[in-house]
């Protein structure tokens, strides 16, 4: 074999190697999550983890311009049929801010909540929303520092764990997570601009664990946003933005409070 043949073989070997690397890079890029445009649905994260007794949802508002208020909702579906609960930071169109909750004995078809409470506060840019099931009761609260919880409701729900499904409803899943939406009563937030970071942790029985998450597709709550970009990192974190998509997330350190 002459030197020319050796060079040809080496050239083709390098060409094949380069092609293989290019294909691998393409597959890796294609498998990475990308920002998704959502319209007329809640914008945020859906929980994709195992059944759990407690969820902690984190939000941090970098900036938001909504012409008619908004809310950030931690929604939890329970395992006893259609019961569920919401833990919500609210900014009303008239400027009032605070935390509220709702416990629902019914799901997709809608009904009236059996518990509604509101705690007025000054504006809170970053906080934890917490829903816990213990001894058949739902405990609902918030934490401003990640160390202690302000509980403002406990209500009997006869449930043992938080799930993501409602049997017999369309698509059966995606009912648990944390989202940005209208301030309440089915309203749609009219977002002019927004940058809000979201994250989810679940309790595994001994500690808080970063939750598997995806982009919500509309089954958590009746409140919505007009438009937003949503990015989910697959684990823990996500971001809601407008008008430009953002693909960096913030997964905070786990809270030190215990459910």
Buried (B, 14 or more C-beta within 10 A) or exposed (E): EEEEEEEEEEEEEEEEEEEEEEEEEEEEEEEEBEBBEBEEBBBBBBBBBBEBBBBBBBBBBBEBEBEBBBBBBBBBBBBBBBBBBBBBBBBBBEEEBBBBBBBBBBBEEEEEBBBEEBBEBEEBEBBBBBBBBEEEBBBBBBBEEBEEBEEBBBBEBEBBBBBBBBEEBEEEBBBBBBBBBBBBEEBBBBBEEBBBBBBBBBBEEEEBBBBBBBBBBBBBBEBBBBBBBBBBBEBBBBBBBBEEBBBEBBBBEBBEBEB
